[in-house]
Amino acid sequence: MSGMLRKLLGDRGERAAGRFLRREKRMRILARQFSTKWGELDLICLDGDTVVFVEVKTRKSDEYGHPTEAVTKKKQQNLTKAALYWLKKKGLLEHRARFDVVSVVWPEGAKTPTIEHFINAFDAADLGQMF
């Protein structure tokens, strides 16, 4: 899949994940596609009093593995650094936080995707006690 088509599918998946988290999980979305030098935080949400950094992985199928398998240790490290930057910038370092992953499988031609939400999918990576 070309880079542009991959980006379109990813954006579509992020929008679907955002709707799912708002409607089904009653989370409030604080930010979308927050860019840092370590990469992008797809969705930043509030679940009660917990800040949730959500990594969304969208695929047309799981033929080559489950979408969550793309959240590697290196990706977790970069997400941790980006989240710490966001918390620091917003003055929320003392706030409870977690990392969730949302898998979106959206087959070509399907009207709706299959969405899975993995709560507290991984711990802050390689920064000691971050939260």
N, C-alpha and C positions, 0 to 999 in steps of 0.2 A: 504494500500500500504506500502511495506517495506521501511525502511529508504533509502536504496540504490536506489530503483526505484524512490522514491520521489525526491532524489537529481538529478538523471539523467533527470527526467521530468523538474525540476526547472532549471537546466543548459540549457536544450534545449529551454525552454521558454525565458530565459535571452538572449540567442543568437538570437532568433527570435525578441525579443523586441529591441535589439541593432541594428539589420538590419533595422527594421521598423523605428526607430528613426533617423538613418543615412539617409536612402533612402527617406522616406516619409516626415519627419519633418526637414531634413537637419541639424540635430544636430551633433556635433562632440563629440565622446566618449573620455573622458580623462582617465577614469579608470574603471575597472570591478572588482567586488567581492573584494572591499577594506575592509579588516578585522580590526575591532577595538574591544576593550573590551566590547563595548555595542552592538556588532553584526556587521553584514556585510552591507556595502552599495553596492547594486547590480550593479548599473551603475551610474557613475558620468559623466555628459555631459556638453557641452557648447552650449547654445542656444542664438546666438548673443553674448551679453556681460554678460549673466546670467548663473551662475553655477547652474546646475539642478541635484539634487539628486533623482534618480529614483528607486523606490521600484517596483520590478516585482513580480507579484503573478500569478503562473501558476497552472491550474487545468485541469483534464480530462473532467470535465463537471461543470455546475453550479447547479447541483442537490442539493447540500447542502448549497447553497447561492452563491452570486457573489464573485469572488476571492478577490475583494477589501475589503470585509467585514473582512478579516484577518488582515487588517492594523488597529489594535486596538490603543487606546490611549497610552497604554504602549509601543507598537511598535513605535508610532510616537515620544514618548519621547526619546527612544533609538536611533532612526534615527536622531533626532535633535542633540543629544550629539555627535554621530559619525560624523555628518556633520560639526559641530563646530570644532571638533578635526581635520578633514581633511582641513578645511579652514585655521585654525591656523597653521597647519603644512606646508601648501603651501604658507603662507603669503598673504592670500586672504580674510582676515576678513572684509575688506572694500568693497568687491565685492558683487554685487546683487546676491541673491540665492533664489531658490524655491524648493519645494518638489512636484514631480509628481509621479503618480502611473500608471503602465501599467498592465492591466489584459490580460492574455493569456489563452484562453480556447482551449485545443488541444485534441479533442476526439481520443481515441485509433483507429488507422488505418487511420486517416485523414492525408493527405499530408501537409496541411497548417492549421494554427490555426486561431481563431478569436482573433484579437488584438484590445483593447480599450486603449486609452491614456487619462488620466485624468490630465490635466495641473493644477498646483497649487492646488493639491488635499487636502493639509492641511497646516496650518501655523506651524512655529516652536513651539514646545510644551514645556511649563513650564520653559522657560528660559528668560522670559521677552522679551524685544525687541532684538532679536538676530541679525537681519539684518537691 
